[in-house]
């Protein structure tokens, strides 16, 4: 398509030059009328603009399709998490202590880490600078794990989760 446009532009320029050489006293309007009927530049430009419009329409269609695919992705990820939680509950309820081995993966239950729970006003010494002055959960967790008693925070229970290794 760009080759056609390039060729049409060259033909157009050559024709304009020939007409100017042949009719040096012709007005720009007369030259434009003569050239319009004799070259394919307009058609080449129209074809390119039409292709651009078609590309825009395709892009808009893809945007909508991508949005639907992202929604589907989110639903599948949520479903996967619910299925894992169901399996975890069943395994914990039955007291499955060992890793579960399958042909394509090995699954074991990990205990996870205890998470910091904020129970009161956090002093500035345990806040992140400068804004929004969020509590520094890592520093608080490190202090609690080292045995320091903090009146504004405690460690919650560890949340078990699946550790799955694929083969």
C-alpha positions as CSV (number, residue, x, y, z in Angstrom):
1,X,0.0,0.0,0.0
2,X,2.8,2.4,0.8
3,X,4.5,1.5,-2.5
4,X,1.3,2.6,-4.3
5,X,1.2,5.8,-2.4
6,X,4.9,6.5,-3.1
7,X,4.4,5.7,-6.8
8,X,1.3,7.9,-7.0
9,X,3.1,10.8,-5.3
10,X,5.9,10.5,-7.8
11,X,3.5,10.5,-10.8
12,X,1.6,13.4,-9.3
13,X,4.8,15.5,-8.8
14,X,6.0,14.7,-12.3
15,X,2.6,15.6,-13.8
16,X,2.5,18.9,-11.9
17,X,6.0,19.8,-13.1
18,X,5.1,18.9,-16.8
19,X,2.0,21.0,-16.7
20,X,3.8,23.9,-15.1
21,X,6.5,23.6,-17.8
22,X,3.9,23.3,-20.6
23,X,1.5,26.0,-19.3
24,X,3.6,28.5,-17.3
25,X,0.7,31.0,-17.2
26,X,-1.9,28.6,-15.9
27,X,-3.5,29.4,-12.5
28,X,-3.2,27.1,-9.6
29,X,-6.9,26.3,-9.8
30,X,-6.7,25.3,-13.4
31,X,-3.6,23.1,-12.7
32,X,-5.4,21.5,-9.7
33,X,-8.5,20.7,-11.9
34,X,-6.3,19.2,-14.6
35,X,-4.2,17.1,-12.2
36,X,-7.2,15.8,-10.3
37,X,-8.5,13.9,-13.2
38,X,-5.2,12.6,-14.4
39,X,-3.5,11.1,-11.3
40,X,-4.2,8.3,-8.9
41,X,-2.9,10.2,-5.8
42,X,-6.3,10.9,-4.4
43,X,-7.3,7.3,-4.8
44,X,-4.1,6.2,-3.1
45,X,-4.7,8.6,-0.2
46,X,-8.3,7.5,0.2
47,X,-7.2,3.8,0.3
48,X,-4.7,4.6,3.0
49,X,-7.2,6.5,5.1
50,X,-9.7,3.7,4.6
51,X,-7.1,1.2,5.9
52,X,-6.4,3.4,8.9
53,X,-10.1,3.5,9.7
54,X,-10.3,-0.3,9.4
55,X,-7.3,-0.6,11.7
56,X,-9.0,1.6,14.2
57,X,-12.2,-0.5,14.1
58,X,-10.2,-3.7,14.5
59,X,-8.3,-2.2,17.4
60,X,-11.5,-1.1,19.2
61,X,-12.9,-4.6,18.7
62,X,-9.7,-6.1,20.1
63,X,-9.9,-3.8,23.1
64,X,-13.4,-5.1,23.9
65,X,-12.3,-8.7,23.4
66,X,-9.2,-8.2,25.6
67,X,-11.5,-6.8,28.3
68,X,-13.7,-9.9,28.1
69,X,-10.6,-12.1,28.2
70,X,-9.3,-10.2,31.3
71,X,-12.6,-10.8,33.1
72,X,-12.4,-14.4,32.2
73,X,-8.9,-14.6,33.5
74,X,-9.9,-13.1,36.8
75,X,-12.8,-15.5,37.1
76,X,-10.5,-18.5,36.4
77,X,-7.9,-17.3,38.9
78,X,-10.7,-16.9,41.6
79,X,-12.0,-20.3,40.8
80,X,-8.5,-21.8,41.1
81,X,-8.0,-20.2,44.5
82,X,-11.4,-21.5,45.7
83,X,-10.5,-25.0,44.5
84,X,-7.2,-24.9,46.3
85,X,-8.9,-23.7,49.5
86,X,-11.4,-26.6,49.2
87,X,-8.6,-29.1,48.8
88,X,-6.6,-27.5,51.7
89,X,-9.7,-27.7,54.0
90,X,-10.2,-31.3,53.1
91,X,-6.5,-32.1,53.7
92,X,-6.3,-30.3,57.0
93,X,-9.6,-31.8,58.1
94,X,-8.3,-35.3,57.3
95,X,-4.9,-34.7,58.9
96,X,-2.9,-35.4,55.7
97,X,0.7,-35.0,57.1
98,X,2.7,-36.0,54.0
99,X,3.2,-34.5,50.6
100,X,0.7,-35.7,48.0
101,X,2.5,-37.0,44.9
102,X,1.0,-37.1,41.5
103,X,2.5,-37.8,38.1
104,X,2.8,-34.1,37.3
105,X,3.2,-32.4,40.6
106,X,3.9,-32.8,44.3
107,X,1.8,-30.8,46.8
108,X,2.5,-30.2,50.4
109,X,0.9,-28.0,53.1
110,X,3.1,-25.2,54.3
111,X,2.3,-23.3,57.5
112,X,3.2,-19.8,56.2
113,X,4.3,-16.9,58.3
114,X,2.5,-15.2,61.1
115,X,1.2,-11.8,60.0
116,X,1.4,-8.6,61.9
117,X,-1.9,-7.3,63.2
118,X,-2.1,-3.7,64.3
119,X,-4.2,-3.4,67.5
120,X,-3.6,0.2,68.6
121,X,-1.9,3.5,67.7
122,X,1.5,2.9,66.1
123,X,4.2,5.2,67.3
124,X,6.2,7.3,64.8
125,X,9.3,5.1,65.4
126,X,7.4,2.2,63.7
127,X,6.0,4.3,60.7
128,X,7.3,4.6,57.2
129,X,8.6,8.0,56.1
130,X,7.4,10.5,54.8
131,X,3.8,9.9,53.6
132,X,1.3,8.3,54.1
133,X,3.0,7.4,57.3
134,X,1.9,3.7,57.1
135,X,3.0,1.3,59.8
136,X,6.3,-0.4,59.0
137,X,5.0,-3.9,59.2
138,X,8.4,-5.4,58.5
139,X,10.0,-3.6,61.4
140,X,7.1,-4.4,63.7
141,X,7.2,-8.1,62.6
142,X,10.9,-8.2,63.2
143,X,10.5,-6.8,66.7
144,X,7.7,-9.1,67.6
145,X,9.6,-12.1,66.2
146,X,12.6,-11.1,68.4
147,X,10.4,-11.3,71.5
148,X,9.7,-7.6,72.0
149,X,6.3,-6.9,73.5
150,X,4.5,-4.1,71.6
151,X,1.3,-2.8,73.0
152,X,0.0,-1.7,69.6
153,X,0.6,-4.9,67.6
154,X,0.7,-8.7,67.7
155,X,1.4,-11.6,65.5
156,X,-1.7,-13.4,64.1
157,X,-1.9,-17.1,63.4
158,X,0.0,-18.5,60.4
159,X,-2.2,-19.3,57.5
160,X,-1.5,-22.7,55.9
161,X,-1.2,-22.8,52.1
162,X,-0.4,-25.3,49.4
163,X,3.2,-25.5,48.1
164,X,3.0,-27.1,44.7
165,X,6.0,-28.1,42.7
166,X,5.5,-29.2,39.1
167,X,7.6,-31.8,37.4
